[in-house]
Amino acid sequence: MKKTLLAAFVGLTAVAGAAHAQSTNVTIYGIIDSGIEFANNGKDSLNRVQSGSLSQSRIGFTGTEDLGGGLRALFTLENGFNVDNGSFAQTGLLFGRQAFVGLGSNAGAVTLGRQYEPLHSMHVKFSTHAVGFGDASAAYVPAIEDVRLDNSIKYVSPVFAGVTLTLFYALGENTTVATDSKSYGNLLNIQANYDNGPLSAAVSYASKKKTPAAPDNITKYLAAAVSYDFIFLKPYLVAETVRNDASSAAVPDYDFWSLAMDVPLGGGRLNFSYGSLKNKSAANANSRSYGVVYDYDLSKRTTLYTGYSRLHNDAGASFGVGSANGSEVAAANAGADPRALIFGIRHKF
């Protein structure tokens, strides 16, 4: 009797497993990126093994389930980690890069969880290495806007005539900042993307109450980007303004723009990036970023790369050389000009 029940259980499990496999698709993926960095913060030298210069090292799980009638469930869990010491990135969060679940259909997709702000995704798309080493956006974007937000709700529309609309709202769930407005920390982001063959463009608007020192101040972002693939050359142009209701040295207004390009060369790509950040709320606090990177594909999954990046800070600015992992070469002091040279390897699986 026990053997019969056991056989029946094993049979049912096999059938259920087969049915599950037919309706669910789960993918495990990742990137391991590490290099040797020779840096100077404008005063002292620093040599180190760097993790995730070109791409943040990660392991992720993504999947969909066909629910019938054109409806599907979807999810992504993505962990960021540091190759140099094996630690979690994103302040130790298990799935600090992404963690969301939702539903999709012909009417679009709605997802809930920890997700990328669409404005940041625009910078990722319109930079040579997705906001990696050498990109101007890697130096400035983390200082002026959010990258990913908890408690977020995102809707992505179907593509219509090349246009995709994204609506994004994140709840700050404020319980600590003393303010009459319980919407402190909430962020609204509306973005439209256009893709038509070699031409891509985007426009994005966002607003957020994000400064504890001025909890009722609203920071507004307006950005636009465009790229065109000429085959032998692909340029990217991004422009962004940041404006506050109550601008000050502590809560500054910024104007940012960057011009970057990819040039196919010798089985790899030569990438250039220049960016300018102007502080509209403080004198002598502007900064300029220069970057050049060459990455060579050993295979479809393994890349060798080398690059050099330098910042020129005005006397009142202290921006650092950025990288995909968010660990910058910080300026030694205001007015210092940090720089870095990197040799690395990236493997995707």
N, C-alpha and C positions, 0 to 999 in steps of 0.2 A: 504494500500500500504506500509506504513512504517512498519507495523507488518510483512508483507510478506518479505520485504527486510531484516528486522532484523532476521527473522527465517532463511532466506537463508544464511545470514552472519554467524550465529551461526552454521549452518550445515556445511558450507565450512570450518570454523575454526576447527570443530570437526574432519572432514576428514583429513585436513592438519595436525592436531595434531597427529592423529592416524598414518598417513604415516610417520611423523617425528619420532614418537616413535619407529616404526618398523625398521628404518634405522640408528638411532643414539643411542649410549649407553653412558650415563654420570654417573659417580660415584663421590659421595662426601665422603671424608675420612678424618681422622685426628688422632692426638696423643695429649694427654694432660699428661704432665710429670712434677712432682714437688716433691721436697724433702726438708729436713732440713739438712743443711751442717754445720759441725763443722770444721773450718779450721784454719791454722796457716801459715802465709807467711814467716816463718823463723825468725820472730821477734815478731809479734803481733798476737793475736787470733782474729778470725772473725767468728761469728755465724750468719747464714742467712737462709731465705727461698730461695731456688734455683729453677730456672725453667729450665727444660730440661737437667738434668744431664746425663741421660742414652740415651734419644732421644729428639731432638729439638721438642718442642710443635709446632703443625702446624694444618692447615686446608687446604685441597686441593680439586681441581676439575679436574678430568681427563675424557677424552671421546674419542670415535672414531665414525666415520660415514662411512658406506659402500657406496662407490661411484660406485661400479660395476666393473666388469672386473678384480677383484683382487686388485683394488686400494681402499685405505681408507684414510680418513683425521683423524688426531689425534691431541690432545692438552693436555697440563697440565698447571694449574695455582695453585701455592702452596704458601701460606702465612705462615711465621714463626712469632710466638708471644711468649711473656713472661707471664707465669701464675702468677708469683708473683705480677705483677703490671698491667697486661693487655695491655702492650705496644707492638708495632710492634718490631720484631727483624730485623736483617740485616739493621741497621741504618735507620729504619722507612719505608722501602719499603713495598708497599702493597703486592706484590707477590715476596718477596725477595729471597725465596728459589728456585723457578722455575717459568718460564713463557715462554712457547714455543708452537709452532704450526708447523705442517708439514704433509707430506704424506708418506704412507707406502705401500709396495706391496711385492710380492715374491722376488723382487730384493733387498729388504732392506728398510730402513726408513731414510728420510732426515727431520731434524727439525731445526727451526730457533728461536732464542730468548736468554733468560737468562738460562743457563744450567750448569750442573755439568761438570767440567773438568774430562775426563775419568781417568786420573791419580788419582784424588781424589776418584773417584768411586772404584778404585782398593783398596785403603786403607779402604774404607767402607766395601767392601766385605771380606777383609782378616784381620779383627779385630773382637774381640769378641762382641763388641757392636756398630759396625758401626761408629767408631771414637767417642765413648762416654766416659763417666767417667771411669777411670781406664785403658783405652787403651793408650799405648805409643804414638800412632799416634795423639791422641787428644792433647797431650802436645807439640808435635813438628811440625806436618804437617802444621798448620796454619801459623807458623813462616817461613817456608821454601818454601811454594808453594801456588798456588791459590786453592780455593775451587770450586767456580762457576764463570762464566764469562758472561758479557753482550755481545750482538752483535755477538753471536756465531752461527756457522753452524756445524751440526753434522750429520754424516752418519754412520749407524749401518748396517752391512752386514747380510745376512741370515746365519744360522748356517751350517757349512760344516765340517763334520767329527769331531764335537765337538768344532770347532773353530769359534769364532765371531770376526770380525775385526771392529774397530771403528776409523774413521777419524774425527778429530775435529779441527776447525779453528775459532779463535775469533779475531774480528777486534778491535784494540785499539782505532780507530777513533781519533787519536791524533790531538789536536788543541792547546795544551798548552805547551808541552815540546819542548824546542828549540833544534832541531836536524835536520840534513840534511835528515835523513831517516824518511819518513812519516809512516813507518811500526812500529814505536815505540808503544809498548803495544800489538802488534799482538802476538797471541800464536798458535803454531802448536802442536798437540798431536796425536800420532799414537799409537794404543793399540790393542793387540790381547789377547783374553780370551779363555781358553780351559776348557771345562766342560765334564767330562765323569764319571757318577756315583758318587762315593765318592771323586774322584780326581778333583781338580780345580787348575788352574794355570793362570798366566797372565804376560805379559811383556809390558812395556810402555815407550815411548820416547816422551819428550816434549821440546820445546825451546821457549824463550820469551825475548824480550827487556822490562825489567820491573823496572828498577831503575832510577828515575829522575836524581839522582846525577851522573849517568854514562849511559846516554841514548843510547849509541851505544854498550854497553856491552850486550852480549847474554848469558842468563842463560839456561843451558841445564840440563835436568833431565833424568835419566835412572833408571828404577825400575823393579823389578821382585817379584813375590809372588807365594806361593803354599800352599795348604791345603789338608788334607785328613781326611775324616770322618771314624773313626774306630768304630763308634757307641758308645763305652764306653769312647772315647776320640777323640777330634777334634783339632789338632794343626794347627796353622797358622804361616807362616814365610814370612816376607817382608824385602827386602833390596833395598835401594835407594841411588844413588849418585847425588849430585848437584854440577855442575861445571860452572864457569864463564870464559868468555874470559879475563876479567881483575879482578882477585880475589883480595880482600883486606879485612881488618877488617870490613869495611862498607858494602862490597859485598862479603860475605864469601862463601867458598866451604864447603859442608857438606857431611858426610857419615852417613846414618841412617839405622838401622836394628831393627827389633822387632820380638820377639817370643811370641806367645799367645796360649792359649788353653781353650777349653770348656770341662767341665766334668759334665755329667748328675748326679744329686745328689738330692735325696729326693723330687722328684716332681718339681725340678728346675734345675738351672745350676750354677756350680761354675766355675768362669772364672779367669784366671791368665794372666798377661801381663808384659813383661819386654822389655824395649827398650833402645837403646844407640844412642846418637847423638854426632858425633865427628866434631868439628870445625877445618877444615884443613887450615884455614887462620889466626887463632889467637891462641896463647898459653894459656893453662889453661882455656879453654872455652868449655869443653865438659860437657855432662850431661847424667844422667841415670834415667830412669823412672821405678817405680814399681807400680803394681796395682792388686788388688784382689776384685772381685765383686760376690755376690750371688744374683740371681734373682729367685723368686718363683712365679709361675703362679697360681693365684687364679681362673682364667678362661682362655679361649682362648684370651680374650681381656684385662684382668687386671693383672698387675704384681706388686708385692712388691719386693724391692731390697735394698741391703745395700752394701757398698763398702768402701775401703780405698785405697788411692793413695798417693805416695810420690815421690819427685824428689830429686836427689843429684846433685847439680850444682858445677862445679869447680869454682875457685875464679873469673874467668872472664865470667861465664855464669849466666843467670838470667831467665831461663825458668820457667813456672808455671804449676800447675796442671790443666789440661784441662777438658772440658766436651763437650757434644754434642751441647750445645747452644753457645759455643765460649766464655763464660764468665769464665775466668780462675781464679785460686787463684794465683795471680802474686807474684813472689818472692819479698821480701822487698828490696833487693839490690843484686848486683852481688855476687855470692857465697852463698846466702841464700838457704835453702832447704825447700820449701813449702810442705805442706801436708794437706790432707782433709779426713774427714769421712762423709759419706752421708747415710741417710735413706730416701727412696722415694717410690712413687707409680706412675705407668704409666698405662694409659688407652688408648686403641686404638678403633676407631670406623670407 
